[in-house]
Amino acid sequence: MSYRCEICQKEPSFGKQVTFSHKRSSRRWNPNIQKVRVKHGSNTRKARVCTSCIRAGKVEKA
């Protein structure tokens, strides 16, 4: 299972970490993914959702 939000499909972005001497190394920025219990129809299930979707009210917690 990939590190991705099930609602907005947000996933890690990649770039370079630049030091003071301008050495460059790869790094990645991960979204803040949380496992929450979500109402899905009449029953509940666990979903991987980013915190921005939780705060925006795109998910109804159970």
DSSP file (Angstrom, degrees, kcal/mol; ACC not computed):
  #  RESIDUE AA STRUCTURE BP1 BP2  ACC     N-H-->O    O-->H-N    N-H-->O    O-->H-N    TCO  KAPPA ALPHA  PHI   PSI    X-CA   Y-CA   Z-CA
    1    1 A M              0   0    0      0, 0.0     2,-0.1     0, 0.0     0, 0.0   0.000 360.0 360.0 360.0 131.0    0.0    0.0    0.0
    2    2 A S        -     0   0    0      1,-0.1     2,-1.6     3,-0.0     0, 0.0  -0.328 360.0-103.9 -80.8 162.8    1.4    3.4   -1.0
    3    3 A Y  S    S+     0   0    0     -2,-0.1     2,-0.3     2,-0.0    -1,-0.1  -0.636  76.3 126.5 -85.6  81.8    1.9    6.4    1.2
    4    4 A R        -     0   0    0     -2,-1.6     2,-0.3     7,-0.1     7,-0.2  -0.992  64.9-109.5-145.8 145.0   -1.1    8.3   -0.2
    5    5 A C     >  -     0   0    0      5,-2.2     4,-1.1    -2,-0.3    44,-0.2  -0.590  21.4-146.7 -74.0 133.7   -4.3   10.0    1.0
    6    6 A E  T  4 S+     0   0    0     42,-2.7    43,-0.1    -2,-0.3    -1,-0.1   0.645  93.6  44.1 -77.1 -14.0   -7.4    8.0    0.0
    7    7 A I  T  4 S+     0   0    0     41,-0.3    -1,-0.1     3,-0.1    42,-0.1   0.911 130.1  14.7 -94.5 -57.1   -9.4   11.2   -0.4
    8    8 A C  T  4 S-     0   0    0      2,-0.1    -2,-0.1    42,-0.0    41,-0.0   0.424  92.8-125.1-104.1   0.4   -7.3   13.8   -2.2
    9    9 A Q     <  +     0   0    0     -4,-1.1     2,-0.2     1,-0.2    -3,-0.1   0.754  47.1 168.9  62.2  26.4   -4.6   11.4   -3.5
   10   10 A K        +     0   0    0     -6,-0.0    -5,-2.2     1,-0.0    -1,-0.2  -0.531   6.6 171.5 -70.2 135.0   -1.8   13.5   -1.9
   11   11 A E        -     0   0    0     -2,-0.2    -7,-0.1    -7,-0.2    18,-0.1  -0.852  38.5 -62.6-139.2 172.1    1.5   11.7   -2.0
   12   12 A P        -     0   0    0      0, 0.0     2,-0.3     0, 0.0    18,-0.2  -0.223  44.4-148.2 -60.6 145.6    5.2   12.4   -1.2
   13   13 A S  E     -A   29   0A   0     16,-2.0    16,-2.9     0, 0.0     2,-0.3  -0.872  12.1-140.8-112.2 152.1    7.0   15.1   -3.2
   14   14 A F  E     +A   28   0A   0     -2,-0.3     2,-0.3    14,-0.2    14,-0.2  -0.801  33.0 131.1-117.5 151.5   10.7   14.9   -4.0
   15   15 A G  E     -A   27   0A   0     12,-2.1    12,-2.0    -2,-0.3     2,-0.4  -0.873  49.0 -69.4-168.0-160.1   13.4   17.5   -4.2
   16   16 A K  E     -A   26   0A   0     -2,-0.3     2,-0.6    10,-0.2    10,-0.2  -0.917  25.4-140.1-118.6 141.3   16.9   18.3   -3.0
   17   17 A Q  E     -A   25   0A   0      8,-3.8     8,-1.8    -2,-0.4     2,-0.5  -0.888  24.1-158.7 -94.6 124.5   18.3   19.1    0.4
   18   18 A V  E     -A   24   0A   0     -2,-0.6     6,-0.2     6,-0.2     2,-0.0  -0.922   2.9-154.4-112.5 121.8   20.9   21.9   -0.1
   19   19 A T    >   -     0   0    0      4,-2.0     3,-1.5    -2,-0.5     6,-0.0  -0.191  37.5 -93.0 -82.7 179.3   23.5   22.5    2.6
   20   20 A F  T 3  S+     0   0    0      1,-0.3    -1,-0.1     2,-0.1    -2,-0.0   0.851 130.5  48.0 -61.3 -35.5   25.4   25.7    3.4
   21   21 A S  T 3  S-     0   0    0      2,-0.1    -1,-0.3     1,-0.0     3,-0.1   0.290 121.0-111.2 -89.6  11.1   28.2   24.6    1.1
   22   22 A H    <   +     0   0    0     -3,-1.5     2,-0.3     1,-0.3    -2,-0.1   0.736  61.8 155.9  63.9  28.5   25.6   23.8   -1.6
   23   23 A K        -     0   0    0      2,-0.0    -4,-2.0     1,-0.0     2,-0.4  -0.654  33.0-144.5 -72.4 141.7   26.1   20.0   -1.5
   24   24 A R  E     +A   18   0A   0     -2,-0.3     2,-0.3    -6,-0.2    -6,-0.2  -0.930  25.4 168.4-118.0 135.1   22.9   18.4   -2.7
   25   25 A S  E     -A   17   0A   0     -8,-1.8    -8,-3.8    -2,-0.4     2,-0.1  -0.981  38.0-100.6-138.8 151.9   21.3   15.2   -1.6
   26   26 A S  E     +A   16   0A   0     -2,-0.3     2,-0.3   -10,-0.2   -10,-0.2  -0.379  44.0 165.3 -73.2 147.3   17.8   13.8   -2.3
   27   27 A R  E     -A   15   0A   0    -12,-2.0   -12,-2.1    -2,-0.1     2,-0.4  -0.950  22.1-139.4-149.8 168.8   15.0   14.1    0.2
   28   28 A R  E     -A   14   0A   0     -2,-0.3     2,-0.6   -14,-0.2   -14,-0.2  -0.994   8.0-139.8-137.9 146.7   11.3   13.7    0.2
   29   29 A W  E     -A   13   0A   0    -16,-2.9   -16,-2.0    -2,-0.4    -2,-0.0  -0.915  23.8-156.0-104.0 116.6    8.4   15.6    1.9
   30   30 A N        -     0   0    0     -2,-0.6     2,-0.1   -18,-0.2   -19,-0.1  -0.728  14.6-123.2 -93.8 139.9    5.7   13.3    3.2
   31   31 A P        -     0   0    0      0, 0.0     2,-1.4     0, 0.0    -1,-0.0  -0.458  36.1-100.8 -72.2 155.7    2.1   14.3    3.8
   32   32 A N        -     0   0    0     -2,-0.1    19,-1.8     2,-0.0     2,-0.4  -0.636  50.3-174.4 -81.5  91.7    0.8   13.9    7.3
   33   33 A I  E     -B   50   0B   0     -2,-1.4     2,-0.4    17,-0.2    17,-0.2  -0.759   4.9-175.6 -94.9 130.9   -1.2   10.7    6.8
   34   34 A Q  E     -B   49   0B   0     15,-2.9    15,-2.8    -2,-0.4     2,-0.7  -0.946  26.1-128.2-123.4 145.5   -3.3    9.3    9.7
   35   35 A K  E     +B   48   0B   0     -2,-0.4     2,-0.3    13,-0.2    13,-0.2  -0.852  40.9 171.3 -90.6 118.5   -5.3    6.1   10.0
   36   36 A V  E     -B   47   0B   0     11,-2.5    11,-2.6    -2,-0.7     2,-0.5  -0.918  39.1-111.7-127.9 153.3   -8.8    7.1   11.0
   37   37 A R  E     -B   46   0B   0     -2,-0.3    25,-2.0     9,-0.2     2,-0.4  -0.751  42.3-168.3 -83.3 126.0  -12.1    5.2   11.3
   38   38 A V  E     -BC  45  61B   0      7,-3.5     7,-2.2    -2,-0.5     2,-0.5  -0.909  25.7-116.7-121.6 140.2  -14.4    6.5    8.7
   39   39 A K  E     -B   44   0B   0     21,-2.4     2,-0.5    -2,-0.4    21,-0.3  -0.651  32.4-177.8 -73.3 125.9  -18.1    6.1    8.1
   40   40 A H  E >   -B   43   0B   0      3,-3.2     3,-1.3    -2,-0.5     2,-0.5  -0.827  60.6 -55.9-129.2  90.7  -18.5    4.3    4.8
   41   41 A G  T 3  S-     0   0    0     -2,-0.5    -2,-0.0     1,-0.2     0, 0.0  -0.650 118.3 -20.7  73.8-125.5  -22.2    3.9    4.0
   42   42 A S  T 3  S+     0   0    0     -2,-0.5    -1,-0.2    -3,-0.1     2,-0.2   0.599 133.4  52.3 -93.1 -12.4  -23.9    2.1    7.0
   43   43 A N  E <  S-B   40   0B   0     -3,-1.3    -3,-3.2    -5,-0.0     2,-0.3  -0.606  78.8-118.1-115.8 178.7  -20.7    0.6    8.3
   44   44 A T  E     +B   39   0B   0     -5,-0.2     2,-0.3    -2,-0.2    -5,-0.2  -0.823  26.3 174.1-117.4 156.4  -17.2    1.9    9.3
   45   45 A R  E     -B   38   0B   0     -7,-2.2    -7,-3.5    -2,-0.3     2,-0.3  -0.972  34.5-101.2-151.5 162.9  -13.7    1.2    8.0
   46   46 A K  E     -B   37   0B   0     -2,-0.3     2,-0.3    -9,-0.2    -9,-0.2  -0.710  40.4-179.0 -88.9 140.0  -10.2    2.4    8.5
   47   47 A A  E     -B   36   0B   0    -11,-2.6   -11,-2.5    -2,-0.3     2,-0.8  -0.972  31.4-122.9-137.4 151.0   -8.8    4.8    5.9
   48   48 A R  E     +B   35   0B   0     -2,-0.3   -42,-2.7   -13,-0.2     2,-0.4  -0.863  44.6 168.3 -95.2 111.4   -5.5    6.6    5.4
   49   49 A V  E     -B   34   0B   0    -15,-2.8   -15,-2.9    -2,-0.8     2,-0.1  -0.954  33.8-120.4-129.5 141.2   -6.3   10.2    5.3
   50   50 A C  E >>  -B   33   0B   0     -2,-0.4     4,-1.6   -17,-0.2     3,-0.6  -0.454  28.3-117.0 -77.8 156.6   -4.1   13.4    5.4
   51   51 A T  H 3> S+     0   0    0    -19,-1.8     4,-2.5     1,-0.2     5,-0.2   0.774 112.0  61.9 -67.7 -26.7   -4.7   15.9    8.2
   52   52 A S  H 3> S+     0   0    0      1,-0.2     4,-1.5     2,-0.2    -1,-0.2   0.865 105.8  47.0 -67.9 -33.8   -5.8   18.6    5.7
   53   53 A C  H <>>S+     0   0    0     -3,-0.6     5,-2.0     2,-0.2     6,-0.6   0.861 111.5  51.4 -72.2 -35.6   -8.7   16.5    4.6
   54   54 A I  H ><5S+     0   0    0     -4,-1.6     3,-0.9     1,-0.2     5,-0.2   0.937 113.1  44.4 -65.1 -45.9   -9.7   15.7    8.2
   55   55 A R  H 3<5S+     0   0    0     -4,-2.5    -1,-0.2     1,-0.2    -2,-0.2   0.818 109.3  56.7 -68.6 -31.1   -9.6   19.4    9.1
   56   56 A A  H 3<5S-     0   0    0     -4,-1.5    -1,-0.2    -5,-0.2    -2,-0.2   0.596 112.4-119.4 -77.2  -9.8  -11.5   20.4    6.0
   57   57 A G  T <<5S+     0   0    0     -3,-0.9    -3,-0.2    -4,-0.6    -2,-0.1   0.703  72.5 133.9  81.4  19.8  -14.3   18.0    6.9
   58   58 A K      < +     0   0    0     -5,-2.0     2,-0.4    -6,-0.2    -4,-0.2   0.641  67.5  53.5 -74.7 -13.5  -14.0   15.9    3.8
   59   59 A V  S    S-     0   0    0     -6,-0.6     2,-0.7    -5,-0.2    -2,-0.1  -0.964  75.3-143.1-124.0 137.8  -14.2   12.8    6.0
   60   60 A E        -     0   0    0     -2,-0.4   -21,-2.4   -21,-0.3     2,-0.1  -0.893  24.7-140.0-100.7 112.7  -16.9   11.9    8.6
   61   61 A K  B      C   38   0B   0     -2,-0.7   -23,-0.2   -23,-0.2   -25,-0.0  -0.368 360.0 360.0 -72.0 149.8  -15.2   10.2   11.6
   62   62 A A              0   0    0    -25,-2.0   -24,-0.2   -17,-0.1    -1,-0.1   0.386 360.0 360.0-104.4 360.0  -16.9    7.3   13.2
